[in-house]
């Protein structure tokens, strides 16, 4: 089970939001590339990047910072990226730059045909981001709640050929109250593709609660604020999952 540090990019800086609110932001580093190097030096094997401006704009915005990260650590670690990915040209450009996996969220829900085309064009490179509240998927930087059930979409997208799913309980993200394990397991168990948990991790005890569910299909956990605020030690988290 992987511990995946998150680097959320806003205006070229490494930040964290509370519950997806762009006005409720904490800047943790003005040099995202050096932050990426820090996680590599700590032993991370995958990084989770989010272009927050891109997620709201519907197109890439922080490409400069993303390229700087790839120049710094792209040879040393797998990098997955989401936020503002709405067309095949953007995916191709990011993969050419050195991104290993693209994460499609809003566009997957609103335009399943695009997701299907992306899986066909770029096999083994597409991850879906499902962000949900009370089991219902949200889109557009979490600002719009849909009537779609997360598991129903997961099953459909699995058939398209996605590489995995990142599942975030947006009611818990940035709040430090722990992963919504019940909802994550409910999604992961019936699926063949790996599911990565996200949203709410605060300390190593929250990490330990995930470990028994590796057999249910939970392949890793994305961690952000807890790592930056120091309530979760990365190496302790990795040790807890071994």
Order of alpha helices (4+ residues) and beta strands (2+ residues): beta-beta-beta-alpha-beta-alpha-alpha-beta-alpha-beta-alpha-alpha-beta-beta-beta-alpha-beta-alpha-beta-alpha-beta-alpha-alpha
